[in-house]
Amino acid sequence: MNYRHAFHAGNFADVMKHLALVAILTHLKKKPAPFVVIDTHAGRGLYDLMSDEALRSGEATGGIERVRGLGDGPEALRLYLDVVRSCGEARYPGSPLIAAKLLRPEDRLVAIEKHPDDARALKIALAPFRRAHVVEADGYARLPAHLPPPERRGLILIDPPYETPDEFAAAARAVAGILRRFATGVVLVWFPIKSAAAANAFCSEVLQYGPRKLLRVDLDTGAGGKRMASAGLLVANPPFGFDADMRAALDAVAPGLGHNGPARPRLDWLAGPQ
Ligand code: SAM
């Protein structure tokens, strides 16, 4: 495990993923019944944007720093920026901290992280949140023990590092297991788009597992050189209205996140609503 998210925190891919997380949570909170969020690859929870890692990569300057100052905007963007700003100028919240800050007292967070240093940091970041539980473990191996959740409502976020070529297959298998055990759960999977063919094959594989609704969201920043220019999200069982919210939020951040022109968002229903 060489991957350290401290190099990438707040980059354009985090912005798109965390906008989706906020939009999904906003929809789940519209119903009074409690729900669970399970974050299988949770990270540290809070990142120092002045750390050596962050300064060396400079990735946040092409991501959150380009949108932090946006004023009025769609609801998901406003809520996301409120959470980011609540962490302080030079800090960026990871997915488990964003979720913990947005959950209601009756909701629950399970944050799984394998790297011992990151799990330790995550426990500190989530200490103030009574309903957040950190597990130091392999997210794929531990996930089945939490499914189906007693609440029968919830979101599973799968955000692996894709350090090895078999990570796409592992992520797809994890989605298959979730759909078997918890067919109505919302599943959010992030993936890099370094090869269009690999990304398409991943989406086709997930589609084969039969989700009734499957939405693909891509964001192409147009960045050149060695940097990752595009990333995607697969959302199984997105709440009604999520696609419109995500489109509005991405349209609002696209001018800031693009290189040589605005970034290009694209949303495609692979199964279900058009
Ligand atoms: N989800 C986080 C966020 O949005 O703030 C970022 C997660 S980062 C992309 C991937 C994380 O997965 C890293 O912190 C890494 O240490 C951890 N990791 C790698 N392999 C893992 C595994 N098998 N199970 C759980 N965590 C793992």
Residues whose N, C-alpha, C, O or C-beta is under 5 A from the ligand:
A	BS01	SAM	Y3 H5 T40 H41 A42 G43 G94 S95 I112 E113 K114 H115 D118 A137 D138 G139 Y140 D159 P160 P161
